[in-house]
Amino acid sequence: MSDSVEINEQFVLEEDELIKRIFTCTETSAMVLYLFYEKDQTLDAKTVEDILSSIHNIQQDLETELLHLRIEKTIVATRNKKEFKSKKKD
């Protein structure tokens, strides 16, 4: 297997993992909000807000990491495309 294929597969695996983690944050936030609604004032609002803010911060960090991964993936794909075209001309 060529290096470029292995690198691309690694990018795909990392991207899938980040997407799964972001989805987990979204679902967890929704469940915390639902629990807060269901418990009707028996949970401390400030603590729930702190928990949701922490989840939100984690999600933002993951989305930033995903953005950088996608940028790197695009740069590598562009470089591979140029190398392929160069080899094709030879």
N, C-alpha and C positions, 0 to 999 in steps of 0.2 A: 504494500500500500504506500502511496506517495506521501511525502511530508505534508503537502498542502491538503490532502484529503484527511489525514489524521488531525491536522490543526483545525480544519473546518468541523470535523466531528466533535472535537473538544469544545469549540465555540458553541455548537448546538447543545451539547450536554450542559454546559454552564448556563446557557440561556434558558433552557428548560427548567433547570433547578431554580434559577432566580424567579422565573414566572410562577412556579409552584409556590415559592416562598411569599411572593407578593399576593397571590391568591389567598394563601393562608392568613395573611394579615387582614385582608379585606373581609374574609369570612369570620375571623375572630372578632373583629370590630363589630360586625353586624350582630354576632351572637351576644357580645357584651351589651350592646344597645338593647337588644331584645330582652335580655335578662334584667336589665335596669328597668325597662318598661313593665315587665311581668312582676317584678318585686315591689313595684309601686311605693317608692319612698323608704323601703326598708334598707336599701343600700345607700351608702354615703355618696352624694353627688360629686363632691370634690375628688374622692378617691376614684370613682368611675371615670371622671374626666382625666385624671392623671394617668390611669391605665390606658385609656383610649389615645391620649397624647403620646404615650410611649410607643404604642403600637404604630401610630401614625408616623412617628420619627423613624422607627425601624423600616416601615414601608417606604418612606422617602429615600432612606439610605440605599435600600435594595433597588429602587427605581433608578437612582443615580448610577449605581453599579451596573445595572442592565443597560443604561444609556451608553456608558463608557465601553462596555463589552460590544455593543452593536457598532459603535464607531470603530473600534479596533477590528472587528470582524469585516467591516466594509473596507477598511484600509488594506487588510490582508487580501481580500477578494479582488480589489482593484489591482494590487501588485501582482497577484497571480494571473489576472487577466492580461496584463501587459506582458508578463513573461511568456504566457502561452502564445500571444500574438507574435512576439519576437521569435520564438522557436518555430512557429508555423511559417514565418517568412524565410527561415534558413533552409 
